[in-house]
Amino acid sequence: MSENKKAKRITDIPFSVLDLSPIVEGGTPSDSFRNTLDLAQHAEKWGYHRYWLAEHHNISAVASSATSVVICHVAQGTSKIRVGSGGIMLPNHAPLVIAEQFGTLESLFPGRIDLGLGRAPGTDQLTAHALRRDLRSHGEDFPEQLAELRAYFDPSLASGRMHVRAVPGEGLNIPIWLLGSSGYSAQLAGMLGLPFAFASHFSPNNTLVALQLYRQYFKPSKVLDKPYAMVAVNVIAAETDEEARYLATTMQQQFLNLVRNHNVPLQPPVDNIDALWNEYEKEAVEQQLGSSIIGNPETVKEKLQNFLDDTQADEIMINASIFDHQARLRSYEIVADITNLQEQRETRI
């Protein structure tokens, strides 16, 4: 590793939060939204840079399906932290609608809104059909949809005269990010000179290749003069390694249920996860969770630094699927403490 790579420390870069507004077993979406706002308010106090919510549909454990509405809920209840989508699944929507929604959000909360975009449906095919009414778009026209969306904000990007305007939206400077779990969006983000966010929290094996592609294809733009890559990773932190491993069994069950196609709320942790899965299922879950960081503060600090050494990320976004809300808050607090986020925020301001 070069000296340049060794120089980047976890205390030097921003950390952010990814939230799916989880619905836990025995809980309700109302509970989830209260917990989401509580976490966002704590994250702001602890010095996290941005708070993103993800679009998923027909998933019993996820309450953030109406993503723009939940973003408004969080932005209204906070004052400084950036709030955005991680992401909006653009093929599910008309670009004009997204331009108007995020134009509205930016008008309500100036300078605080991010628009992260993905090209996957964020759901199963039947639900995708219910969302789109037809399936003529499978993501192949994502570049065209993206170009249309960007032109609503900045008509100078349009190939011809704009006959339809986004009101509100037009003329607003809303940062657009491309999200990905493979190389496709990495290359596109690079060619367009846009910031890129990679989903290492469920696609760890593709992380380094995608980041390399992004940096390789990057062309300076009005948005960025050099690449800016954020990487999402699962972090479950607690006072002891044993407690963290126990809390992490909720996340393991979440992915196990995906493997089994069981659509259930987030499950409480268990003492023995090995009693729940067979060897094939264990291997499948561990492959998807391969980059996850689980442990006490010292363990997490060391593993986060190793993760940064490997990825050279400009920002790290933390996902924490933890059943108990107080334990989830504590996990994010530990990360904030070991990375000196409050001191970083004061320096940035």
C-alpha positions as CSV (number, residue, x, y, z in Angstrom):
1,M,0.0,0.0,0.0
2,S,1.3,3.4,-0.9
3,E,2.1,6.1,1.7
4,N,-0.8,8.2,0.3
5,K,-3.2,5.4,1.1
6,K,-1.8,5.0,4.6
7,A,-2.4,8.7,5.2
8,K,-6.2,8.5,5.0
9,R,-7.6,7.9,8.5
10,I,-11.2,7.3,9.7
11,T,-10.9,10.5,11.7
12,D,-10.4,12.5,8.5
13,I,-13.5,11.6,6.5
14,P,-17.2,12.1,6.9
15,F,-19.5,9.3,8.1
16,S,-23.1,9.1,7.3
17,V,-26.2,7.0,8.1
18,L,-28.3,4.7,5.9
19,D,-31.7,3.9,7.2
20,L,-34.5,1.7,5.9
21,S,-36.8,2.7,8.7
22,P,-37.0,-0.9,9.9
23,I,-40.2,-2.5,11.1
24,V,-39.4,-4.9,13.9
25,E,-41.4,-7.9,14.9
26,G,-44.2,-6.6,17.1
27,G,-43.7,-3.1,15.9
28,T,-45.6,-0.8,13.5
29,P,-44.6,1.6,10.8
30,S,-45.5,4.5,13.2
31,D,-43.0,3.1,15.6
32,S,-40.4,2.9,12.8
33,F,-40.9,6.5,11.8
34,R,-40.6,7.7,15.4
35,N,-37.3,5.7,15.7
36,T,-36.0,7.0,12.4
37,L,-36.5,10.6,13.5
38,D,-34.9,9.9,16.9
39,L,-31.9,8.3,15.2
40,A,-31.6,11.2,12.8
41,Q,-31.7,13.7,15.6
42,H,-29.0,11.8,17.5
43,A,-26.9,11.4,14.3
44,E,-27.0,15.1,13.8
45,K,-25.9,15.8,17.4
46,W,-23.1,13.2,17.1
47,G,-21.7,14.8,13.9
48,Y,-22.9,12.5,11.1
49,H,-22.8,14.3,7.7
50,R,-25.9,13.0,5.9
51,Y,-28.9,10.7,6.6
52,W,-30.2,8.7,3.7
53,L,-33.4,6.7,3.4
54,A,-33.9,3.8,1.0
55,E,-36.8,3.0,-1.4
56,H,-38.0,-0.6,-1.1
57,H,-41.5,-2.0,-1.7
58,N,-43.6,-4.9,-0.5
59,I,-41.0,-5.7,2.2
60,S,-42.4,-6.3,5.7
61,A,-39.3,-5.1,7.4
62,V,-39.0,-1.7,5.6
63,A,-41.2,1.3,6.2
64,S,-39.4,3.8,3.9
65,S,-41.3,2.9,0.7
66,A,-42.6,6.5,0.3
67,T,-39.1,7.7,0.5
68,S,-39.6,11.4,-0.3
69,V,-42.3,11.6,2.4
70,V,-40.0,10.1,5.1
71,I,-37.1,12.4,3.9
72,C,-39.4,15.4,4.6
73,H,-40.3,13.9,8.0
74,V,-36.6,13.7,8.9
75,A,-35.6,17.0,7.5
76,Q,-38.4,18.8,9.3
77,G,-37.2,17.3,12.6
78,T,-33.5,18.2,12.2
79,S,-31.7,21.4,11.3
80,K,-28.2,20.8,9.9
81,I,-27.7,17.2,8.8
82,R,-28.1,16.6,5.0
83,V,-31.1,14.3,4.3
84,G,-31.6,12.3,1.1
85,S,-32.4,9.1,-0.7
86,G,-30.2,6.1,-0.8
87,G,-31.8,5.8,-3.1
88,I,-34.8,6.6,-5.2
89,M,-35.2,3.7,-7.7
90,L,-35.7,5.8,-10.8
91,P,-37.2,3.2,-13.1
92,N,-40.2,3.1,-10.7
93,H,-41.0,6.7,-11.4
94,A,-41.5,9.3,-14.0
95,P,-38.4,11.6,-13.9
96,L,-40.7,14.7,-13.8
97,V,-42.3,13.4,-10.6
98,I,-39.0,12.9,-8.9
99,A,-37.8,16.4,-10.0
100,E,-40.9,17.9,-8.5
101,Q,-40.7,16.0,-5.3
102,F,-37.0,16.8,-4.7
103,G,-37.6,20.3,-5.9
104,T,-40.2,20.6,-3.2
105,L,-37.9,19.1,-0.6
106,E,-35.0,21.5,-1.6
107,S,-37.4,24.4,-1.5
108,L,-38.5,23.5,2.0
109,F,-35.0,22.7,3.3
110,P,-32.5,24.6,1.2
111,G,-29.0,23.2,0.9
112,R,-29.8,20.0,2.8
113,I,-31.2,17.6,0.3
114,D,-29.4,14.8,-1.6
115,L,-30.9,12.8,-4.5
116,G,-29.3,9.3,-4.7
117,L,-30.6,7.3,-7.6
118,G,-30.6,3.6,-8.4
119,R,-31.7,1.6,-11.4
120,A,-33.0,-1.5,-9.7
121,P,-36.6,-1.9,-8.8
122,G,-36.0,-2.3,-5.1
123,T,-38.6,-5.1,-5.0
124,D,-39.9,-8.2,-6.7
125,Q,-41.2,-8.3,-10.3
126,L,-44.9,-8.4,-9.3
127,T,-44.5,-5.4,-7.2
128,A,-42.5,-3.7,-9.9
129,H,-45.4,-4.3,-12.2
130,A,-47.8,-2.7,-9.7
131,L,-45.5,0.3,-9.4
132,R,-44.9,0.8,-13.1
133,R,-48.0,-0.8,-14.6
134,D,-45.8,-2.2,-17.4
135,L,-42.3,-3.6,-17.4
136,R,-41.0,-2.1,-20.6
137,S,-38.2,-0.6,-18.6
138,H,-35.8,-3.0,-17.0
139,G,-33.2,-0.4,-16.2
140,E,-31.6,-0.3,-19.7
141,D,-33.0,3.2,-20.3
142,F,-31.6,4.4,-17.0
143,P,-29.1,6.8,-18.7
144,E,-32.0,8.4,-20.7
145,Q,-34.2,8.7,-17.5
146,L,-31.2,10.2,-15.7
147,A,-30.6,12.7,-18.5
148,E,-34.3,13.7,-18.5
149,L,-34.3,14.2,-14.7
150,R,-31.1,16.3,-14.7
151,A,-32.5,18.5,-17.5
152,Y,-35.6,19.3,-15.4
153,F,-33.2,20.8,-12.8
154,D,-30.9,22.4,-15.4
155,P,-32.5,22.9,-18.8
156,S,-29.0,23.7,-20.3
157,L,-28.4,20.0,-20.1
158,A,-31.4,19.2,-22.4
159,S,-30.7,18.1,-26.0
160,G,-33.4,20.4,-27.2
161,R,-36.0,22.8,-26.0
162,M,-37.7,21.9,-22.8
163,H,-41.5,21.9,-23.3
164,V,-42.2,20.6,-19.7
165,R,-40.8,22.3,-16.6
166,A,-40.4,21.0,-13.1
167,V,-42.0,23.5,-10.7
168,P,-40.6,23.5,-8.2
169,G,-37.3,22.0,-9.3
170,E,-35.9,24.0,-12.2
171,G,-32.9,26.0,-11.3
172,L,-32.3,24.3,-8.0
173,N,-28.9,22.8,-7.2
174,I,-29.7,19.4,-5.8
175,P,-26.7,17.0,-5.6
176,I,-27.4,13.9,-7.7
177,W,-25.6,10.7,-6.7
178,L,-25.6,7.4,-8.6
179,L,-25.9,4.3,-6.4
180,G,-24.7,0.8,-7.4
181,S,-23.9,-2.7,-6.4
182,S,-22.0,-3.6,-9.5
183,G,-19.9,-1.8,-12.2
184,Y,-22.7,-0.4,-14.4
185,S,-23.6,2.7,-12.3
186,A,-19.9,3.1,-11.3
187,Q,-18.9,3.6,-15.0
188,L,-21.9,5.9,-15.7
189,A,-21.2,8.1,-12.6
190,G,-17.6,8.4,-13.6
191,M,-18.4,9.3,-17.2
192,L,-20.9,12.0,-16.1
193,G,-18.6,13.3,-13.3
194,L,-21.1,12.6,-10.6
195,P,-20.6,11.3,-7.0
196,F,-20.9,7.6,-6.6
197,A,-22.2,5.5,-3.6
198,F,-21.5,1.8,-3.5
199,A,-23.6,-0.8,-1.6
200,S,-20.9,-2.8,0.0
201,H,-23.3,-3.6,2.8
202,F,-24.9,-6.3,0.6
203,S,-22.5,-6.6,-2.4
204,P,-19.0,-6.8,-0.8
205,N,-17.4,-8.8,-3.5
206,N,-18.0,-6.1,-6.2
207,T,-16.8,-3.2,-4.1
208,L,-13.2,-2.8,-5.1
209,V,-13.9,-3.5,-8.8
210,A,-16.7,-0.9,-8.9
211,L,-14.6,1.7,-7.2
212,Q,-11.8,1.1,-9.6
213,L,-14.1,1.5,-12.6
214,Y,-15.6,4.7,-11.2
215,R,-12.2,6.3,-10.7
216,Q,-10.9,5.0,-14.1
217,Y,-13.9,6.4,-16.0
218,F,-14.2,9.6,-14.1
219,K,-14.3,12.8,-16.1
220,P,-14.3,16.2,-14.4
221,S,-17.7,18.0,-14.6
222,K,-19.5,21.1,-13.4
223,V,-20.4,19.0,-10.4
224,L,-17.0,17.5,-9.4
225,D,-13.4,18.1,-10.5
226,K,-12.3,14.8,-9.0
227,P,-14.0,11.5,-8.0
228,Y,-16.0,11.3,-4.8
229,A,-16.9,7.8,-3.7
230,M,-19.0,6.9,-0.7
231,V,-19.2,3.3,0.5
232,A,-22.0,1.8,2.6
233,V,-21.1,-0.9,5.1
234,N,-22.8,-2.7,7.9
235,V,-21.5,-1.8,11.3
236,I,-22.8,-3.4,14.5
237,A,-21.0,-2.0,17.5
238,A,-21.5,-2.7,21.2
239,E,-19.6,-2.7,24.5
240,T,-18.2,-6.2,23.9
241,D,-17.5,-8.4,20.9
242,E,-19.9,-11.0,22.3
243,E,-22.8,-8.5,22.6
244,A,-22.2,-7.1,19.1
245,R,-22.2,-10.7,17.6
246,Y,-25.5,-11.3,19.4
247,L,-27.1,-8.1,18.0
248,A,-25.8,-9.0,14.6
249,T,-27.9,-12.1,14.5
250,T,-30.9,-9.9,13.6
251,M,-29.1,-8.8,10.4
252,Q,-28.1,-12.4,9.7
253,Q,-31.7,-13.5,10.0
254,Q,-32.8,-10.6,7.8
255,F,-30.6,-11.9,4.9
256,L,-31.5,-15.5,5.7
257,N,-35.1,-14.6,5.2
258,L,-34.2,-13.0,1.9
259,V,-32.5,-16.3,0.9
260,R,-35.7,-18.2,1.9
261,N,-38.0,-15.6,0.4
262,H,-39.7,-15.1,3.8
263,N,-41.2,-11.7,3.9
264,V,-41.3,-10.9,7.7
265,P,-40.4,-8.0,10.0
266,L,-37.0,-7.6,11.5
267,Q,-36.5,-10.4,14.0
268,P,-35.1,-10.2,17.5
269,P,-31.5,-11.5,18.0
270,V,-30.9,-15.2,18.9
271,D,-28.3,-16.9,21.1
272,N,-27.3,-19.5,18.4
273,I,-27.7,-18.4,14.8
274,D,-26.2,-21.8,13.6
275,A,-29.4,-23.5,14.8
276,L,-31.4,-21.5,12.2
277,W,-29.6,-22.2,8.9
278,N,-28.0,-25.0,7.0
279,E,-24.5,-24.8,5.5
280,Y,-25.7,-23.6,2.1
281,E,-27.7,-20.8,3.7
282,K,-24.9,-19.8,6.0
283,E,-22.5,-19.5,3.1
284,A,-25.0,-17.4,1.1
285,V,-25.6,-15.0,3.9
286,E,-22.0,-14.7,4.9
287,Q,-21.1,-14.0,1.2
288,Q,-23.5,-11.0,1.2
289,L,-22.4,-9.8,4.6
290,G,-18.7,-10.3,4.0
291,S,-17.7,-6.7,4.6
292,S,-19.7,-6.3,7.8
293,I,-17.9,-4.9,10.8
294,I,-19.1,-6.3,14.2
295,G,-17.5,-5.8,17.5
296,N,-16.5,-3.6,20.5
297,P,-15.2,-0.1,20.0
298,E,-11.6,-1.2,19.5
299,T,-12.5,-4.0,17.1
300,V,-14.8,-1.7,15.1
301,K,-12.1,1.1,15.0
302,E,-9.5,-1.3,13.6
303,K,-11.8,-2.9,11.1
304,L,-13.2,0.4,9.9
305,Q,-9.6,1.6,9.3
306,N,-8.8,-1.6,7.3
307,F,-12.0,-1.0,5.3
308,L,-10.9,2.5,4.5
309,D,-7.4,1.4,3.6
310,D,-8.9,-1.1,1.1
311,T,-11.5,1.2,-0.4
312,Q,-10.0,4.6,-0.1
313,A,-13.5,5.9,0.3
314,D,-14.1,9.6,0.5
315,E,-17.0,9.0,2.9
316,I,-18.4,6.0,4.7
317,M,-22.1,5.4,5.2
318,I,-23.2,3.1,8.1
319,N,-26.1,0.7,8.0
320,A,-27.1,-1.0,11.2
321,S,-29.9,-3.5,11.3
322,I,-30.4,-3.8,15.0
323,F,-33.6,-5.0,16.6
324,D,-33.6,-2.9,19.8
325,H,-33.7,0.9,19.1
326,Q,-31.5,1.8,22.1
327,A,-28.9,-0.7,21.0
328,R,-29.0,0.7,17.5
329,L,-28.5,4.2,18.8
330,R,-25.6,3.1,20.9
331,S,-24.0,1.4,17.9
332,Y,-24.0,4.7,15.9
333,E,-22.8,6.6,19.0
334,I,-19.8,4.2,19.3
335,V,-18.9,4.9,15.6
336,A,-19.2,8.6,16.2
337,D,-17.0,8.4,19.2
338,I,-14.2,6.4,17.6
339,T,-14.1,8.6,14.5
340,N,-14.3,12.0,16.3
341,L,-17.3,13.0,14.2
342,Q,-18.4,15.9,16.5
343,E,-14.9,17.4,16.2
344,Q,-15.0,16.9,12.4
345,R,-18.3,18.7,12.1
346,E,-17.1,21.7,14.1
347,T,-14.0,21.8,11.8
348,R,-16.2,21.7,8.7
349,I,-18.5,24.4,9.9
